[in-house]
Amino acid sequence: MKKIIRTPEGRFEHLLDYNFSSNYMEVEEGLRLHYLDEGEKDNPIVLLLHGEPSWSYLYRKMIPILSKNNFRVIAPDLIGFGKSDKLVNKQDYSYQEHIDWLITFIRTLDLKKVILFCQDWGGLIGLRLIAEIDDRFSMIIASNTSLPTGNTEVPKSFLKWREFSQYSPAFDIGKIIDMGTIQSLTDEVMAAYNAPFPSEEYKAGARIFPTLVPVDRNDPESDKNLQAWEKLKQWHKPFLTIFGDKDDIMKGAEKIFQKLIPGAKDQNHKILNAGHFIQEEKGEELAELIIEFYKNCGDIK
């Protein structure tokens, strides 16, 4: 039996620039996922997937711009993050379960012709969603992410991060986000990133995530990611990369996407002056680039 805890709602009061309505869905018996759903229901859908160890707060600068420009914007909190429920035991999290939870989410809302924006683990999960339910998606924007298979050497910076996530006595989420940006975050913003995690008990999902990345071929998820790549190599729908030039862990991953994915050919790919958490530093510009991408490749309303 999985032990589930829920961050007290009071932790989320008066957060800077986060004045969105909350929505909830049970994606497994007793396990509640939180999501934002802004804009008119019949507008084109932009699905914003966050990564480690952030939550939908990361998209607060992008959501208003997209919704005002005739998009329906959906931003879930992954299980273990944000306002979504937390599993106390690390072993209750797996790569595949994160995918399964989001497939349930997408099918329950019956989302179609989805424009996917994915960053960090949002890409590791989102690009696997493409492999499993590709008919639900129409366009992809990949930002500071990859789909590792264990076939290439992992950056030392990632190995250090993985070790830190497991053994550091302090795991301050706000400071971790701050380390992944060029410009320093304010105390108020860092406090907002810490809001979902009142104590160490709430951080199992954030702690375990780095160990779920398949870094060698012996990882059971390695073959699944290779299979996903085979699907992506057949993806002819629009595919755009927007990466930060100061992201040491993900540097160069955009070139792999551009080389292997047919839909990435002749797109207006971008490198922005930003760190890993590009939404924090370039949120407004990212939103405008998504709008431009859709206007060039889709049917804007």
Buried (B, 14 or more C-beta within 10 A) or exposed (E): EBEBBEBEEEBBEEBEBBEBEBBEBEBBEEBBBBBBBBBEEEBBBBBBBBBBBBBBBBBBBBBBBBBEBBBBBBBBBBBBBBBBBBBBEBEBBEBEBBBBBBBBBBEEBEBEEBBBBBBBBBBBBBBBBBBBBBEBBBBBBBBBBBBBBBEEEBBEEBEEBBEEBEEEEEBBBBBBBBBBBBEEBEEEBBBBBBBBBBEEEBBBBBBBBBEBBBBEEEBEBBEBBBBBBEBBEEBEBBBBBBBBEBBEBBBEBBEBBBEEBEBBEEBEBBEBEBBBBBBBBBBEBBBBBBBEBBEEBBEEE
